Amino acid sequence: MTFHLYGNIMTFYGVAANNRAENQGNITTLQKILWKGETHTKVSAEAIRWAIRYYWQQAGYPVNRVWNDDLPNEENPNWQNRNYNSLDFIDDDLLGFFEAESAKKETKENNQQNSETQESTSTTTKKKRKKKTKPKGTVTDRRGRLDVTRAISTIPYDGRATFSSKSGKKDRTSIYGTEFHGTRYQFGLGITPDYCKDKSRILPLLDSLVSIHRVGGNHGRFLFDFAPESIILRWTHDFAPRFLYCFEEDEMGEVSVPELLRQIKIGDLDPKEFWIGGKIVEQIQDSDYEAINMFQGIKATVNALKQRIADDLQFCLLDESNREEN
């Protein structure tokens, strides 16, 4: 049967805010969403995907879209192969690609052929309306094998903002504000290794979750630690994850996963399919959950699951030194 990997990650507590950019107005906003009847801030899935690709680039994996920090944003990214190659590049394989090329202008040869055809049939088609054939564009695409959800704050946004001012030309003062939110974020993901060109690429995907950074890419103008404070991973034959956005934070800042534990307790979810690590393990001390693969550390959790995946999919688990040599 086909294996699927699902995950739900909760970040460390931090301050989300954007610095004022040159092309922005008087207020720098955070993205927001109405979540469970209240306003929460969010981070897009594309921003998270950018950070995953950037980790692969920094870790030495071959990526097609390379980001050069020494170049201005408008000159990034740099493609290694504009025809794309999901066999050679991990990002083309797991994240997919899409490029739509507009229709090219007709060449002089085509125009000449069209005119000759029209002249030869003009005597019989004078009363008929001529139909013009529009040149068609081309699309080069591959659906990404990795699905990522939006990251949503674990607590509601209370509308806080800071206001500042700076002097401009001719004694003019510019007043501007920045929204900020002290919170954690949680986001989920899913992937089916059998759909990838190289199934073993699920391992560097797990590595990227441990060390994810610079979420937001060239638009990330603040440092927010997106590395997991707690991580929940499920390695299963089930087609649905069933536990996304399972973290809940109360008014005292205590984090729990009541709905996930309820589903495990009643038998809807198999505890043996879960690898849970980080701070959330402190909240799971009931004998009903002893079958869960639990670890105090994030890295220990991911390494244990990587070994299980390698055994199930029957490929070798290389360490970092072996990977770099190969």
FENKAKA-V264963 format. One record per pair of residues at least 24 apart in sequence whose ideal C-beta (glycine too) atoms are under 10 Angstrom apart, sorted by sequence separation. I is the first residue (numbers start at 1). J is the second residue. D is the distance in Angstrom with one decimal. If there is no record, write none. Layout:
I|J|D, I|J|D
//
This chain:
17|41|9.8, 53|77|8.8, 64|88|7.9, 65|89|8.4, 157|181|5.2, 158|182|9.4, 209|233|8.6, 255|279|7.1, 256|280|7.8, 260|284|9.3, 264|288|7.4, 265|289|7.9, 277|301|2.9, 16|41|5.9, 63|88|9.8, 64|89|4.0, 66|91|9.6, 110|135|8.9, 156|181|9.2, 157|182|9.9, 187|212|9.9, 206|231|9.6, 230|255|7.0, 232|257|7.3, 243|268|10.0, 255|280|6.3, 258|283|9.4, 261|286|7.7, 264|289|6.3, 275|300|9.7, 276|301|6.9, 277|302|7.4, 16|42|9.6, 62|88|6.0, 63|89|5.8, 64|90|8.6, 65|91|6.1, 155|181|8.4, 157|183|7.8, 229|255|8.3, 234|260|9.8, 242|268|7.2, 243|269|7.0, 257|283|7.1, 275|301|5.2, 277|303|9.9, 16|43|7.7, 50|77|9.5, 62|89|5.5, 63|90|6.2, 64|91|5.6, 65|92|8.5, 106|133|9.9, 155|182|8.3, 156|183|8.8, 206|233|7.8, 230|257|8.6, 242|269|6.2, 255|282|9.5, 256|283|5.3, 257|284|7.7, 261|288|8.0, 264|291|8.7, 275|302|7.8, 277|304|8.6, 61|89|8.7, 62|90|6.4, 63|91|4.6, 64|92|5.0, 153|181|6.3, 155|183|5.2, 187|215|9.5, 232|260|7.1, 241|269|10.0, 255|283|7.2, 256|284|9.2, 261|289|6.7, 264|292|7.5, 275|303|9.9, 277|305|9.2, 61|90|5.0, 62|91|8.7, 63|92|8.3, 64|93|9.5, 106|135|6.3, 153|182|9.4, 154|183|6.0, 155|184|7.7, 254|283|8.0, 260|289|9.8, 275|304|6.3, 61|91|8.4, 62|92|9.5, 65|95|8.8, 105|135|7.7, 153|183|4.1, 154|184|4.6, 185|215|8.8, 275|305|4.4, 64|95|9.4, 103|134|7.1, 104|135|6.6, 152|183|9.5, 153|184|7.1, 154|185|7.0, 238|269|8.4, 243|274|8.5, 261|292|9.5, 274|305|9.6, 275|306|9.7, 11|43|9.5, 63|95|9.2, 65|97|8.4, 103|135|3.8, 104|136|9.7, 152|184|10.0, 153|185|5.7, 154|186|6.0, 238|270|8.5, 260|292|10.0, 56|89|9.4, 57|90|9.6, 64|97|7.5, 102|135|9.1, 103|136|5.7, 104|137|8.3, 151|184|9.6, 152|185|6.6, 153|186|8.3, 202|235|9.8, 236|269|8.7, 237|270|9.8, 247|280|7.5, 275|308|7.9, 56|90|5.6, 57|91|8.5, 102|136|9.8, 103|137|4.6, 104|138|9.0, 151|185|4.1, 152|186|6.3, 236|270|7.4, 246|280|9.6, 56|91|6.5, 102|137|4.9, 103|138|8.3, 150|185|9.3, 151|186|6.6, 152|187|7.3, 234|269|7.9, 238|273|7.7, 53|89|10.0, 101|137|5.5, 102|138|8.8, 150|186|10.0, 151|187|3.8, 152|188|9.9, 234|270|9.0, 236|272|9.5, 237|273|8.7, 53|90|8.5, 54|91|9.9, 100|137|6.3, 101|138|4.9, 149|186|8.8, 150|187|6.7, 151|188|9.1, 235|272|9.4, 236|273|4.5, 52|90|9.8, 53|91|4.9, 56|94|8.9, 100|138|7.6, 101|139|7.5, 149|187|5.2, 150|188|9.2, 235|273|5.9, 236|274|8.8, 9|48|9.4, 52|91|8.4, 56|95|9.4, 99|138|8.7, 100|139|5.0, 101|140|7.6, 148|187|6.8, 149|188|4.4, 185|224|8.0, 187|226|8.6, 234|273|5.2, 235|274|8.3, 99|139|7.2, 100|140|8.1, 148|188|7.5, 149|189|6.9, 184|224|10.0, 233|273|9.2, 234|274|5.5, 235|275|7.0, 53|94|9.0, 98|139|7.4, 99|140|4.7, 100|141|8.2, 147|188|8.5, 148|189|4.9, 149|190|8.7, 183|224|9.6, 184|225|9.8, 185|226|7.2, 233|274|7.0, 234|275|7.7, 49|91|8.9, 52|94|8.3, 53|95|6.3, 98|140|7.5, 99|141|7.1, 147|189|6.3, 148|190|8.3, 180|222|8.6, 186|228|9.8, 232|274|6.6, 233|275|4.5, 234|276|9.5, 52|95|7.5, 97|140|7.1, 98|141|4.3, 146|189|6.4, 147|190|4.7, 148|191|9.4, 181|224|10.0, 186|229|9.9, 232|275|7.7, 233|276|7.6, 97|141|6.4, 98|142|7.8, 146|190|7.7, 147|191|6.9, 178|222|9.4, 186|230|8.9, 188|232|9.0, 189|233|9.5, 190|234|9.2, 231|275|8.0, 232|276|5.1, 233|277|8.3, 49|94|9.3, 50|95|9.4, 96|141|7.3, 97|142|5.5, 98|143|8.7, 145|190|9.6, 146|191|4.8, 147|192|9.4, 184|229|6.9, 231|276|7.2, 232|277|8.3, 49|95|5.8, 96|142|4.8, 97|143|9.3, 98|144|9.1, 145|191|5.6, 146|192|9.6, 184|230|9.1, 186|232|9.7, 230|276|7.7, 231|277|5.3, 232|278|8.8, 49|96|9.6, 95|142|9.2, 96|143|5.2, 97|144|8.2, 144|191|9.1, 145|192|6.9, 192|239|9.0, 230|277|7.2, 231|278|5.5, 95|143|10.0, 96|144|3.1, 145|193|8.3, 230|278|3.7, 231|279|9.9, 232|280|7.3, 46|95|9.9, 93|142|8.1, 95|144|4.8, 96|145|7.0, 145|194|9.5, 146|195|9.9, 190|239|9.8, 228|277|7.8, 229|278|5.6, 230|279|5.1, 231|280|8.2, 92|142|6.7, 94|144|6.6, 95|145|7.9, 96|146|8.1, 145|195|5.0, 146|196|8.9, 190|240|8.9, 228|278|5.9, 229|279|5.3, 230|280|3.7, 93|144|8.9, 94|145|5.2, 95|146|6.0, 144|195|10.0, 145|196|5.0, 190|241|5.6, 227|278|10.0, 228|279|9.3, 229|280|8.1, 230|281|7.8, 92|144|9.4, 93|145|6.7, 94|146|4.7, 143|195|8.9, 145|197|8.8, 189|241|8.8, 228|280|9.7, 230|282|9.5, 91|144|9.2, 93|146|9.3, 95|148|9.2, 188|241|6.6, 230|283|9.1, 190|244|8.4, 91|146|9.7, 142|197|9.5, 146|201|9.6, 188|243|8.2, 189|244|8.9, 84|140|6.4, 86|142|5.9, 145|201|8.7, 146|202|9.3, 188|244|3.9, 83|140|7.5, 84|141|8.9, 145|202|9.3, 187|244|8.6, 188|245|6.6, 82|140|8.8, 84|142|7.0, 186|244|8.7, 187|245|8.4, 188|246|8.7, 235|293|9.2, 86|145|9.1, 146|205|6.7, 186|245|6.1, 145|205|9.5, 186|246|8.1, 232|292|9.5, 233|293|8.8, 186|247|4.7, 185|247|9.6, 186|248|9.4, 184|247|7.9, 186|249|9.1, 151|215|7.8, 231|295|9.4, 184|249|6.7, 183|249|8.4, 210|277|9.8, 231|298|5.6, 230|298|8.0, 231|299|10.0, 233|301|7.1, 184|253|9.1, 186|255|9.3, 206|275|9.9, 229|298|8.1, 232|301|9.1, 233|302|7.6, 228|298|5.1, 231|301|6.0, 235|305|6.3, 184|255|7.5, 227|298|7.6, 228|299|9.8, 230|301|9.6, 231|302|7.4, 233|304|9.7, 234|305|9.5, 233|305|5.6, 151|224|9.9, 228|301|8.8, 235|308|6.3, 228|302|9.0, 231|305|9.7, 235|309|6.4, 151|226|7.7, 233|309|9.9, 235|312|7.5, 210|297|9.9, 211|298|9.7, 210|298|5.9, 211|299|9.3, 209|298|8.6, 210|299|5.9, 154|245|9.4, 210|301|8.9, 149|241|9.5, 207|299|9.5, 210|302|5.4, 152|245|6.7, 154|247|6.0, 155|248|10.0, 209|302|7.1, 210|303|9.1, 52|146|7.7, 147|241|9.4, 151|245|9.9, 154|248|7.4, 155|249|5.6, 49|144|7.9, 149|244|6.2, 150|245|9.7, 152|247|9.7, 154|249|4.1, 155|250|9.1, 206|301|9.5, 207|302|7.2, 52|148|8.0, 149|245|7.5, 153|249|9.1, 154|250|9.8, 155|251|8.5, 206|302|5.0, 207|303|9.5, 49|146|7.4, 94|191|7.1, 206|303|8.8, 48|146|10.0, 49|147|10.0, 155|253|8.5, 49|148|5.7, 94|193|9.9, 154|253|9.4, 203|302|9.3, 206|305|6.8, 207|306|8.2, 48|148|5.2, 206|306|5.8, 45|146|9.8, 47|148|9.5, 48|149|8.5, 94|195|9.7, 154|255|7.1, 45|147|8.4, 46|148|8.4, 48|150|8.3, 93|195|9.6, 94|196|6.4, 203|305|9.6, 204|306|9.9, 45|148|4.3, 47|150|9.1, 48|151|6.4, 93|196|5.5, 94|197|9.1, 202|305|9.8, 203|306|5.4, 206|309|8.1, 44|148|9.3, 45|149|6.2, 46|150|9.4, 47|151|8.0, 93|197|4.8, 94|198|9.1, 202|306|8.5, 203|307|9.9, 45|150|5.4, 92|197|8.6, 93|198|6.3, 44|150|6.0, 45|151|8.0, 90|196|9.2, 203|309|7.1, 42|149|9.8, 43|150|6.7, 44|151|8.0, 90|197|9.4, 94|201|5.9, 202|309|6.2, 203|310|7.4, 42|150|5.0, 43|151|4.0, 89|197|9.6, 90|198|7.8, 93|201|6.1, 94|202|8.4, 202|310|9.5, 42|151|6.2, 43|152|8.2, 88|197|9.2, 200|309|8.9, 41|151|9.0, 42|152|5.1, 43|153|8.8, 86|196|8.3, 87|197|5.2, 88|198|9.7, 91|201|9.8, 94|204|8.8, 95|205|9.9, 199|309|8.9, 200|310|7.9, 203|313|9.8, 41|152|7.8, 42|153|7.0, 86|197|4.8, 87|198|7.4, 90|201|5.4, 94|205|6.4, 199|310|10.0, 202|313|8.0, 40|152|5.3, 41|153|4.6, 85|197|9.3, 86|198|8.6, 203|315|8.9, 40|153|4.5, 200|313|7.5, 202|315|9.9, 207|320|8.9, 39|153|9.3, 40|154|8.3, 41|155|9.4, 90|204|6.6, 94|208|9.8, 199|313|5.4, 203|317|7.2, 35|150|10.0, 38|153|10.0, 40|155|7.6, 41|156|8.9, 42|157|9.6, 90|205|8.6, 199|314|9.3, 200|315|5.0, 203|318|8.3, 36|152|9.6, 40|156|5.7, 41|157|5.0, 193|309|7.7, 199|315|6.8, 200|316|8.2, 207|323|9.9, 33|150|7.5, 35|152|5.7, 38|155|9.0, 39|156|5.8, 40|157|5.9, 198|315|9.3, 200|317|8.7, 35|153|8.1, 38|156|4.1, 39|157|5.0, 90|208|9.9, 200|318|8.6, 31|150|8.6, 33|152|6.6, 35|154|10.0, 37|156|9.2, 38|157|8.2, 39|158|8.6, 193|312|9.3, 194|313|8.6, 204|323|8.4, 31|151|9.8, 32|152|10.0, 33|153|9.1, 36|156|8.7, 38|158|9.8, 39|159|7.9, 193|313|6.2, 203|323|9.1, 32|153|9.1, 35|156|7.9, 35|157|9.7, 193|315|9.8, 30|153|9.1, 32|156|10.0, 33|157|9.6, 32|157|6.3, 30|157|7.3, 32|159|9.9, 30|161|9.5, 29|161|9.0, 28|161|8.7, 27|161|7.1, 28|162|9.7, 16|151|9.7, 27|163|8.9, 16|153|7.5, 26|163|9.3, 48|185|9.6, 52|189|9.1, 41|179|8.3, 41|180|9.5, 48|187|6.2, 9|149|9.9, 11|151|7.6, 41|181|4.8, 47|187|10.0, 49|189|9.6, 61|201|8.4, 77|217|9.4, 5|146|9.6, 6|147|9.3, 7|148|9.7, 8|149|8.7, 10|151|9.6, 13|154|9.0, 16|157|9.2, 40|181|8.7, 48|189|8.3, 76|217|9.0, 77|218|9.4, 7|149|10.0, 9|151|8.5, 11|153|9.8, 13|155|9.7, 41|183|6.8, 43|185|6.2, 45|187|7.6, 76|218|6.8, 11|154|8.9, 17|160|9.6, 40|183|8.2, 42|185|7.9, 45|188|9.8, 61|204|5.7, 10|154|6.9, 17|161|9.0, 20|164|8.3, 41|185|8.1, 43|187|7.5, 45|189|9.0, 60|204|9.8, 73|217|8.9, 74|218|9.5, 17|162|8.2, 40|185|9.4, 42|187|9.2, 56|201|9.3, 59|204|7.0, 69|214|9.9, 73|218|4.5, 20|166|9.6, 61|207|9.3, 72|218|9.3, 73|219|8.7, 32|179|9.0, 61|208|9.2, 67|214|9.4, 26|174|7.9, 27|175|9.7, 28|176|7.3, 29|177|9.3, 30|178|9.2, 56|204|6.2, 59|207|7.1, 26|175|6.4, 27|176|6.7, 28|177|7.1, 29|178|8.8, 30|179|4.9, 32|181|9.3, 55|204|8.4, 56|205|8.7, 59|208|7.8, 69|218|9.4, 26|176|4.9, 27|177|4.7, 28|178|4.7, 29|179|5.4, 30|180|7.7, 55|205|9.6, 58|208|9.8, 67|217|7.6, 25|176|7.8, 26|177|6.7, 27|178|7.5, 28|179|6.5, 30|181|6.1, 56|207|8.8, 67|218|7.9, 24|176|8.2, 25|177|9.8, 27|179|7.2, 28|180|9.4, 52|204|9.3, 55|207|7.6, 56|208|6.4, 59|211|8.1, 52|205|7.3, 55|208|4.2, 58|211|8.9, 20|174|9.5, 24|178|9.9, 54|208|8.9, 55|209|8.9, 52|207|9.9, 53|208|8.5, 55|210|9.2, 58|213|8.8, 20|176|5.3, 52|208|4.6, 55|211|6.0, 58|214|9.3, 20|177|8.6, 51|208|7.9, 52|209|7.9, 55|212|6.2, 20|178|6.4, 51|209|10.0, 54|212|9.0, 55|213|7.1, 19|178|6.9, 54|213|7.8, 55|214|8.5, 18|178|6.6, 48|208|9.9, 51|211|9.7, 52|212|6.5, 54|214|5.7, 17|178|5.5, 18|179|7.7, 48|209|9.8, 51|212|5.1, 54|215|9.2, 17|179|6.6, 18|180|8.7, 51|213|6.4, 16|179|8.7, 17|180|3.7, 51|214|5.5, 52|215|9.2, 54|217|7.2, 16|180|6.6, 17|181|7.2, 48|212|7.4, 50|214|7.9, 51|215|4.4, 53|217|8.9, 15|180|5.6, 16|181|4.7, 17|182|9.5, 50|215|7.4, 51|216|7.4, 15|181|7.2, 16|182|7.8, 49|215|9.5, 50|216|7.2, 51|217|7.1, 54|220|10.0, 14|181|9.3, 15|182|5.2, 16|183|6.5, 47|214|9.3, 48|215|5.8, 50|217|3.8, 14|182|7.4, 15|183|8.3, 16|184|9.8, 47|215|5.2, 48|216|8.9, 49|217|9.2, 50|218|8.3, 13|182|7.0, 14|183|7.6, 16|185|7.7, 47|216|4.6, 48|217|9.8, 50|219|8.9, 51|220|8.2, 13|183|7.1, 14|184|7.6, 46|216|9.4, 47|217|6.3, 50|220|8.5, 13|184|5.2, 14|185|8.6, 44|215|9.4, 46|217|8.3, 11|183|8.9, 12|184|6.8, 13|185|9.7, 43|215|6.2, 44|216|8.5, 47|219|7.3, 11|184|5.3, 12|185|9.4, 43|216|7.1, 46|219|9.8, 47|220|7.2, 10|184|5.7, 11|185|4.8, 10|185|7.4, 11|186|7.3, 44|219|9.5, 51|226|6.7, 9|185|8.6, 10|186|4.6, 11|187|8.3, 9|186|6.5, 10|187|8.6, 43|220|9.4, 8|186|6.4, 9|187|5.9, 48|226|7.5, 8|187|7.6, 9|188|7.4, 47|226|9.3, 7|187|8.9, 8|188|4.7, 9|189|7.8, 7|188|6.3, 8|189|8.2, 43|224|8.4, 6|188|7.0, 7|189|5.0, 6|189|7.1, 7|190|7.6, 43|226|8.1, 5|189|8.1, 6|190|4.8, 7|191|8.9, 5|190|7.0, 6|191|8.2, 4|190|6.6, 5|191|5.3, 4|191|7.3, 5|192|7.7, 3|191|9.9, 4|192|5.1, 5|193|7.1, 3|192|7.3, 4|193|8.2, 2|192|6.2, 3|193|6.2, 4|194|9.0, 2|193|8.5, 3|194|7.3, 4|195|9.7, 2|194|5.2, 1|194|9.9, 2|195|8.7, 28|221|8.8, 3|199|9.1, 5|202|6.2, 7|205|9.4, 18|216|8.7, 21|219|8.5, 3|202|9.1, 7|206|8.5, 5|205|8.1, 9|209|6.3, 16|216|9.8, 21|221|7.1, 5|206|8.1, 9|210|9.9, 11|212|8.8, 18|219|8.0, 20|221|8.7, 7|209|6.8, 18|220|8.6, 19|221|4.4, 9|212|8.3, 18|221|5.4, 19|222|6.5, 11|215|8.9, 17|221|8.6, 18|222|6.3, 17|222|5.2, 16|222|7.0, 15|222|7.4, 17|224|8.6, 14|222|8.8, 15|223|9.1, 16|224|5.6, 14|223|8.0, 15|224|7.2, 36|245|9.7, 14|224|4.6, 35|245|8.8, 13|224|9.9, 14|225|5.5, 12|224|8.6, 13|225|8.6, 14|226|8.7, 36|248|9.8, 11|224|7.5, 12|225|4.5, 11|225|6.3, 12|226|8.2, 11|226|5.0, 12|227|6.7, 11|227|6.9, 12|228|8.2, 13|229|7.7, 9|226|8.2, 11|228|6.8, 12|229|4.6, 9|227|8.9, 10|228|6.7, 11|229|6.1, 12|230|9.5, 9|228|4.8, 10|229|5.6, 11|230|9.0, 8|228|9.7, 9|229|8.7, 10|230|4.6, 7|228|9.2, 9|230|7.6, 10|231|7.6, 8|230|8.8, 9|231|5.3, 10|232|8.4, 8|231|7.7, 9|232|7.7, 7|231|6.8, 8|232|4.7, 9|233|8.9, 7|232|6.6, 8|233|8.2, 6|232|8.7, 7|233|4.8, 8|234|8.5, 6|233|7.2, 7|234|7.2, 5|233|6.9, 6|234|4.5, 7|235|9.8, 5|234|7.2, 6|235|8.3, 4|234|8.0, 5|235|5.8, 6|236|7.2, 4|235|7.8, 5|236|8.1, 3|235|6.5, 4|236|5.8, 6|238|8.3, 3|236|7.2, 4|237|7.1, 8|241|7.8, 2|236|9.9, 3|237|6.5, 4|238|6.6, 6|240|8.4, 7|241|8.2, 1|236|9.7, 2|237|6.7, 3|238|9.8, 4|239|6.8, 6|241|3.7, 8|243|6.0, 10|245|9.9, 1|237|4.6, 4|240|8.7, 5|241|9.4, 6|242|8.1, 7|243|9.4, 8|244|5.7, 10|246|9.2, 11|247|10.0, 13|249|9.5, 1|238|10.0, 2|239|8.5, 4|241|8.1, 6|243|7.3, 7|244|9.0, 8|245|6.9, 10|247|4.7, 6|244|7.6, 8|246|5.6, 9|247|8.9, 8|247|7.0, 10|249|8.7, 13|253|7.9, 13|255|9.8, 10|255|6.7, 10|257|9.3, 8|257|8.6, 8|260|8.3, 60|320|9.3, 59|320|8.6, 61|323|8.6, 60|323|7.8, 59|323|8.9, 60|324|6.2, 59|324|9.3, 12|278|9.8, 6|273|9.3, 12|279|9.2, 6|274|9.8, 7|275|9.2, 8|276|9.8, 10|278|7.8, 4|273|10.0, 9|278|9.2, 10|279|8.4, 5|275|10.0, 10|280|7.2, 9|298|9.4, 7|302|9.8, 7|305|9.6, 5|305|8.3, 5|309|7.4, 3|309|7.6, 3|312|6.1, 3|313|7.0
//
